[in-house]
Amino acid sequence: MEKLEAVQKVLRFSHPIREWCEGDHGIYFDDFDEQNVDDYDGGYGDLADEIIERGIAENLLEEDEVS
């Protein structure tokens, strides 16, 4: 699964992670796109990685599922 798809899956199925992302960062589901999830210089790369890590911790994703 691509990184954007993984982020979207986690945000869709985890209310606590979605609230954390929206509340702490002011970033919403629709703010993510294919370019900014891979951008670590002004984009959302670090945040996307954190969302994926939290999704793995909540068993929404498998570690080897994200490419």
C-alpha positions in Angstrom: 0.0 0.0 0.0 1.3 3.5 -0.8 2.0 6.0 1.9 -1.0 8.2 1.1 -3.3 5.3 1.1 -2.0 4.2 4.5 -2.4 7.6 6.0 -6.0 7.8 4.7 -6.8 4.4 6.1 -5.6 5.3 9.5 -7.4 8.6 9.6 -10.6 7.0 8.3 -10.6 4.2 10.9 -9.0 5.8 14.0 -10.9 8.5 15.7 -8.2 9.2 18.3 -5.5 9.6 15.7 -7.7 11.8 13.5 -8.5 14.0 16.6 -4.8 14.2 17.4 -3.9 15.2 13.9 -6.7 17.8 13.6 -6.4 19.1 17.1 -2.6 19.2 17.6 -1.6 20.0 14.0 -4.6 21.6 12.4 -4.2 19.1 9.5 -7.3 17.3 8.1 -7.9 14.2 6.0 -8.3 16.2 2.8 -5.0 18.1 3.4 -2.9 15.1 2.5 -2.0 14.3 -1.1 0.6 12.2 -2.9 3.2 14.9 -3.0 3.1 16.3 0.5 3.1 12.9 2.3 6.6 12.3 0.8 7.8 15.9 1.3 10.0 16.3 4.4 10.9 19.9 3.6 7.8 21.8 4.3 5.3 19.0 3.6 3.7 16.5 5.8 6.3 13.7 5.5 7.1 13.5 9.2 3.4 13.8 10.2 2.5 11.1 7.7 5.1 8.8 9.2 3.8 9.4 12.7 0.2 8.7 11.6 1.4 5.4 10.0 3.4 4.5 13.2 0.3 5.1 15.3 -1.8 3.1 12.9 0.6 0.2 13.3 0.4 0.5 17.0 -3.4 0.4 16.9 -3.2 -2.7 14.6 -4.9 -0.8 11.7 -1.8 -1.5 9.5 0.9 -4.2 9.3 4.5 -3.0 9.5 5.4 -4.4 6.1 2.1 -3.3 4.5 3.3 0.2 3.6 5.7 0.8 0.7 
